[in-house]
Amino acid sequence: MRTGYFYSLIFALLSTASVAAIAAPAAKSEAGTAPLVMEVAPKVQSEKVDLNQADASTLQRELSGIGEAKAKAIVTYRESNGPFASVDELLEVKGIGKAILDKNREKLEVN
């Protein structure tokens, strides 16, 4: 009984090893072509968002905590009060608080 159990374990080990050995060269042969994951570059935000030029959809997409209503409020404030003089002036927009400004301060600029 023990011998049969032992042989079953050996057979399972060898079967697994042979399957791994057969599959390994196939994976190595595909190494010449770049995997799809490598071809897709992650989204890296290289530029800051200009408060005086960005439209509502850009503000909504690029800034965290800014939805459609707040993005439209920023554009409306800019249109009625003129261009932003500083990033801190964003606090004057209804719905924008210190927490949202602090989260996005590194992403914002005023030109």
C-alpha positions as CSV (number, residue, x, y, z in Angstrom):
1,M,0.0,0.0,0.0
2,R,2.8,2.4,0.9
3,T,4.7,1.6,-2.2
4,G,1.7,2.4,-4.4
5,Y,1.3,5.7,-2.6
6,F,5.0,6.5,-3.0
7,Y,4.9,5.7,-6.8
8,S,1.8,7.9,-7.2
9,L,3.7,10.8,-5.6
10,I,6.7,10.2,-7.8
11,F,4.5,10.0,-10.9
12,A,2.8,13.3,-10.0
13,L,6.1,15.0,-9.4
14,L,7.6,13.8,-12.7
15,S,4.4,14.7,-14.6
16,T,4.5,18.2,-13.2
17,A,8.2,18.6,-13.9
18,S,7.7,17.4,-17.5
19,V,4.8,19.8,-18.1
20,A,6.8,22.7,-16.7
21,A,9.8,21.7,-18.9
22,I,7.6,21.6,-22.0
23,A,5.9,24.9,-21.2
24,A,9.1,26.8,-20.3
25,P,10.7,26.8,-23.8
26,A,7.4,28.2,-25.3
27,A,7.5,31.1,-22.8
28,K,11.1,31.8,-23.7
29,S,10.4,31.8,-27.4
30,E,7.8,34.5,-26.9
31,A,10.4,36.6,-25.0
32,G,11.5,38.0,-28.4
33,T,8.2,39.8,-28.8
34,A,7.3,42.4,-26.2
35,P,4.2,41.5,-24.1
36,L,1.1,43.6,-24.5
37,V,1.5,44.9,-21.0
38,M,4.9,46.3,-21.8
39,E,3.6,48.2,-24.9
40,V,1.0,50.1,-22.9
41,A,2.7,53.1,-21.2
42,P,1.2,54.1,-17.9
43,K,-0.4,57.5,-17.8
44,V,2.1,59.9,-16.4
45,Q,1.1,63.5,-15.9
46,S,4.0,65.4,-17.1
47,E,2.4,68.8,-17.3
48,K,0.5,70.8,-14.7
49,V,-3.1,72.0,-15.2
50,D,-3.3,75.7,-15.9
51,L,-6.2,77.2,-14.0
52,N,-6.6,80.0,-16.5
53,Q,-6.7,77.9,-19.7
54,A,-8.1,74.5,-18.7
55,D,-11.7,73.7,-19.6
56,A,-14.2,72.0,-17.3
57,S,-13.6,68.5,-18.7
58,T,-9.8,68.8,-18.2
59,L,-10.2,70.1,-14.7
60,Q,-12.6,67.2,-13.9
61,R,-10.3,64.6,-15.4
62,E,-7.0,65.8,-14.0
63,L,-7.8,66.9,-10.5
64,S,-8.9,64.7,-7.7
65,G,-12.0,65.6,-5.8
66,I,-13.2,67.8,-8.7
67,G,-16.4,66.6,-10.3
68,E,-18.5,68.1,-13.1
69,A,-20.2,70.7,-10.9
70,K,-17.0,71.9,-9.3
71,A,-15.1,72.0,-12.6
72,K,-17.9,74.2,-14.1
73,A,-17.8,76.4,-11.0
74,I,-14.1,77.0,-11.5
75,V,-14.6,78.0,-15.2
76,T,-17.6,80.2,-14.2
77,Y,-15.6,81.9,-11.5
78,R,-12.7,82.5,-14.0
79,E,-15.1,83.9,-16.6
80,S,-16.8,86.3,-14.2
81,N,-13.7,87.4,-12.1
82,G,-11.0,87.3,-14.7
83,P,-7.9,85.0,-14.6
84,F,-6.6,83.5,-11.4
85,A,-3.7,85.4,-9.9
86,S,-2.5,82.5,-7.8
87,V,-3.4,78.9,-7.1
88,D,-4.6,79.9,-3.6
89,E,-7.4,82.0,-5.3
90,L,-9.1,78.7,-6.1
91,L,-10.3,78.8,-2.5
92,E,-12.7,81.6,-3.5
93,V,-14.6,79.1,-5.8
94,K,-17.7,77.8,-4.1
95,G,-17.2,74.1,-3.2
96,I,-13.4,74.2,-3.2
97,G,-12.0,73.9,0.2
98,K,-8.5,73.7,1.7
99,A,-8.4,69.9,1.6
100,I,-9.2,69.8,-2.2
101,L,-6.6,72.5,-2.9
102,D,-3.9,70.7,-0.9
103,K,-4.6,67.5,-2.7
104,N,-4.2,69.2,-6.1
105,R,-1.6,71.9,-5.3
106,E,1.2,70.1,-7.1
107,K,-0.9,69.6,-10.2
108,L,-1.9,73.2,-10.6
109,E,-0.3,76.3,-12.0
110,V,-1.4,79.8,-13.0
111,N,0.1,81.4,-16.2
